[in-house]
Structures are given as C-alpha cells and as structure tokens.
C-alpha cells in the first residue's frame, strides 16, 4: 500500500505548484443572510409566482437556509427559479412546518447555487429564487424564510 500525503480542497497542493489554489469562496467566503417573508391571498391561482430573492449563481447555500411554511396558503411548497419551479423545493406543506433545502453533509453540501438548482453550467450573475403555486391557494398565508450562503 502507498503512503499518501495529500491535502483537502481547502489547501494548495504543495507538490504541484501549477495546481490551482483553494477556491476563495470555499476557504474564506463570508456568510450572507437574507431574511424575508412573502404573502399570498386566498384567491391566488395555480401558476402564480412570488419572487423571493436574487442570489449570486456561484454562492454556496448553507444549512441555515429555511422556509417556514406552516402558514403558507398552498398545500404544496414549490420553490425554484422562474422557469424551473421545483429546482430547490417540492414538498407537501403537511410534511412539516420548516423546509430546509440543504442539510449537513447532504448531496448539496459545498455545491454552488447553480449546481444545487440542477443547472448544467453556471449562468453567471444572479439567479432569482421564486415560490410557485402548483394549485389554487387553500387560504391566505405567509411564508417566512431565511437564506444563508457563503459568498463574496
């Protein structure tokens, strides 16, 4: 068996000076938090959309990101981009009061937003995050949310 002396993605490769150094967002990104809320009327129809926030495409969502949906006026919680409605969340409201699209150590750990949303490549700039109505509202409601991410 070989003896290995290797670093993580957060350290430069001291044996290969031509290798790229650690990604600055991953090694020293600052935490940015955005706290918001959105309301819907009882008369809101299927196909309605609610612009929640614009995020840098290369940010890394943190596990502190949540959507408090128990008072949301729709039976289904659908959150994504303008065109990919379910890219981030698609769950029945009855599944729980809080929805967290990123959990410690899950498949989205350390991924850029564009990757978490299932995009094939980084579109650059900001990506709008939207809540969508997959069916007519069941009542008026409010969704509280907090977006936490690493970025510059």
Protein Blocks (a to p, Z undefined) as FASTA:
>chain_A
ZZdddddfkbccfklmkbccddfklmmpccddddddddddfkbcehiacdfbdcdfkbcc
dfkbccdfklpcbfbdcdddfklmmlmbccdfklombdcfbdghiaknoiafklmnopab
deehadddddddfbdcfbdcddddddddddZZ
